[in-house]
C-alpha cells in the first residue's frame, strides 16, 4: 500500500498541475476571436471563399449536411466544391441534386479526386484536388461531408479571420452524442484532444503548440501557398493537426486559432461501440508516431493519471476499514483528491454536450477504454490495417514518413 499511496500522491500533484498550468485545456471558453456582430469587412469588401468538401461514399449523409453549407447567407463571393473520392454509392449525383434554387441559389461543383498517387493519403489528395478546382479565392474552407453549419456561421468565421488577422480559423465541430455509447465516449474524445493540444496554446502566436479540427478549417489561400500548399503534408493521416503545424511552424509562421462551437456539428452517427472504436483506433498509433516506446509510455501514463486515483481511494477505504495504518489514510486522501480534480476538469466538456455531471466520475473507465483502443491501433498497424477507412488502407511503408511530420 505505501507504493500505491506514493503513486496516488504524485497523481494528485499531476492533476493539480494540469488544471492550473496546462493551458486551461479543460475549459471550453475559446470561442471565435474578433469583434462580434456586424463589425467586419464593409459592403463589397468581404473576401471570396470556396468550401472544399472531400467525400467518399457519403450519399446517405449529404442530404442532412450539404444544404446548410450551400445556403449560407454570406455577404461575399462563395461557392462549394465537392470532391468525389472514388465513391460507389452515388455521392456525386446526390450532391448535384441538392443544389439549385434557394437562399444563395448555389449548386456544388463536383470534381473527381482521381486515383491517389503514391505517397499521398487519400483525404489529403482529395483536399488538394478541391484546392486546385477552387481557383483564385481569398479563403478556402476545408470541411467534411458529415458537418452541418448553422446559418451565418461562414460569415462569423471570415469575420474572425479578418478582424483578428488569422491565417487559419478552425472550430471543433460538436460531435453527435445521442446514443449511450456516444455519450460515454465522445465528450472524452474532445477532452483528450484538448489535453494534447491546449487550445489557448494553439491560439498563442509564440507557442509551438499547433493543431486544427478537420471538420472546419478556414484557411487564407495566400498563406497556404506560401507554406507550399498541401504537398508538404501529402502523406499525413491526421491531416488537421498536420495542417495546423504546417501553417504555424512552417515558413509562413502564421497566426492560427482553434476553438469550440455549437454552430458546427458532425451528423455522423456512431450508434454502436464498434464505430467509435474504429474512429479512435484508426489514428491513435499514428499520433504516437508508430513508436512502441511512446505506446508503452502512453498506456502507463493513462493508467497512472486516470486509474491510480480511484484504485487508491478504494484501497485506502478498505485499508482503513481493516484497521491499517497511515498509508491507507494517504491512499484514501490522495486518491480522492486526484479523482475529484480529474472529475472537476471534465465538467465543462460535459456541460458543452449537455450531459449530466455524474458522468465525470466515470472518466477513469473511459480512459481505460481509450487505452484499449490505442493498443488496438498499434495492433492494426502491425497487421497492415493501420488507418483503414471505408475500404482504403494507407500502405504500411508510407506511414513512418507521415509520422515524422507530426
PyMOL commands that set and color helices and strands:
alter all, ss='L'
color gray80, all
select helices_A, chain A and resi 2-21+59-70+91-98+122-134+153-163+180-196+199-203+221-226+231-233+239-249+273-281+284-287+292-321+326-352+357-382+396-403
alter helices_A, ss='H'
color red, helices_A
select strands_A, chain A and resi 49-55+78-84+109-112+139-144+147-149+168-174+216-220+256-266
alter strands_A, ss='S'
color yellow, strands_A
deselect
rebuild
show_as cartoon
